[in-house]
Amino acid sequence: MNATLPLPLEERPEAEEPPAPLRLREIPYNYTSLSDREIVTRLLGARGWELVEELRHERRTGRSARMLYEVLGDIWVVRRNPYLQDDLLDNRKRRHLLHRIADIDRRRDTADRSRDARVVELLVLARQAVDDFERDLEQVGSLRARARRLLRRHTRADNIRFDAFARVSHVTDATDWRVEYPFAVIAPDAEDEMPGLVRACIELGLTIIPRGGGTGYTGGAIPLTPLSAVINTEKLEDLGAVERSMLPGVAGEVPTIFTGAGVVTQRVAEAASAAGLVFAVDPTSASASCIGGNIAVNAGGKKAVLWGTAVDNLAWWRMVDPEGNWLEVTRLEHNLGKIHDAAVTRFELTWKDGRKPADRAPVLRTERLEIEGRRFRKAGLGKDVTDKFLGGLPGVQKEGCDGLITAARWVLHRMPRHIRTVCLEFFGQAREAIPSIVEIKAWLDGPGAREGAILAGLEHLDERYLKAVGYTPKSRRGSLPKMVLIGDIVGDDETAVARATSEVVRIANSRSGEGFIAVNADARRKFWADRQRTAAIARHTNAFKINEDVVIPLERLGEYTDAIERINIELSNANKLRLLDELEAYLSGELKPAPGDDDDRRLPAAELLGDRPAQAVAIVRRTRERWQAMAVRLDQRLADALPALRA
């Protein structure tokens, strides 16, 4: 791509131009969400924006102001466009275009001393911004050369990327939240390259960001500083065969599978399935997410109901610590089930010299870590999302903050022979559906389990999610459910599974719900399809999406759902009222008609606008009264509130 900087304006004519009309955004080439104020503040500081505001309101000419904004626009667009950055780094001659500040200096009016002092101060800040920008470019160039020398000692040269394409493709993850472009993107070919790359990045002063498939919704793979290096682990895709292994402290062989950090989750699940087994970790992003990220966020999924999250199913895992050494974490006396069921969990931590391959590296030290099983779950919730520390267990749930996951071995499970999937659609208020969900869960955990049927997967979809994914109701009621519950019921006794499934549907039907059953694999896949479409939430909100897990006691899920919906309504109402206040203030002020033909320009504003502003203010006030009436009647029944709303 042959990118170029915007060209400066032509030389000014002898006569001054008339002042340009004040616009909301005057900095050119700004295609970001930041306003003029935010950009000027970033480039010139808070004092710079104060001066701009003072001078713009007494503007005598639009020419000098536009020249300043063009220079700021040049700097801003280059900072936000890595393709232009590469062009400037390769072509030093283009940088002289930023020195148009001198043209503004020549045009300033020295007769008005008060105004001239502010202009001079503003120009000093602008020159400093240009100098800082040029110095940053020089530093980037020299740092790239140094980084190449250090990083090439540990990986191939073509695995070290500074080009715009690589940086743009690693600026965000599934959130689409963008803060800074990374300085470099590194994609090692093998696990043994990782320790050296970590040590080199630390020597270079770069913040290290581990990244796999980039499917995360928590923002964990997003660079927050321009001096950052994204280490992409997608090439670490060694996938071993399913094998029976002896685990420390466990009697008998256990089915396991070895995975590199870059292996796609779905491939592990398929390898396990081909051997007649189940890989328990099943996030919605399974078709694109990588194993390293699953460990880093302690991923779960619908199968977590039966077998727990990533930490429950790890036999051992390997990572590179912040000093560039290997750290291997081995679970001792694995209970082959949910980790919180064990009174005490034990792990062996082994550090090895990172200057050697992992399988031949000498041991530096070892430690034993003991954690009460209950520490991994909060009572009554199933998961404690507030505890990132997890008793000091390295790697798991740390989102890459204490090291980079490179490989792991997983415990696999046997799925009971018979599976049926239920889809339960609930109508009415969410709080009315919850008792049936609690009853269903209690029945399956009690008599259902004793009769040979257990719950192997469970997902709850609320009304907003259903709207976002374009959910098609299975019921013939003609309306969208308030809540949908999808679950897998499994067992080795086909009759017991069928009986349990029928009982679950009966319970749902008794409480404003309808239940549907899928038996064959295709039908079950269709039931679960809507659960996979999490990205639709971003479309629904028309914004970037950041997720963090919340854990709600099941019996309070309805209360939680209704409370969240009320908060959404209250905030939406408050935004509308604020907008109406601002709109009335604008319409009540001095209005200037938009430029029209010559006849319009000769007419006074009052004559041209007539009583239109007053009519507009009246409409705004009527609208505000309606929204205020709604705000104070949120707890009333609609039938009782309608008279006031219709008034």
Summary of the structure (lengths in Angstrom):
residues: 647
radius of gyration: 31.3
end to end distance: 61.4
largest distance: 97.1
contacts: 2004
relative contact order: 0.06
helix: 45%
strand: 17%
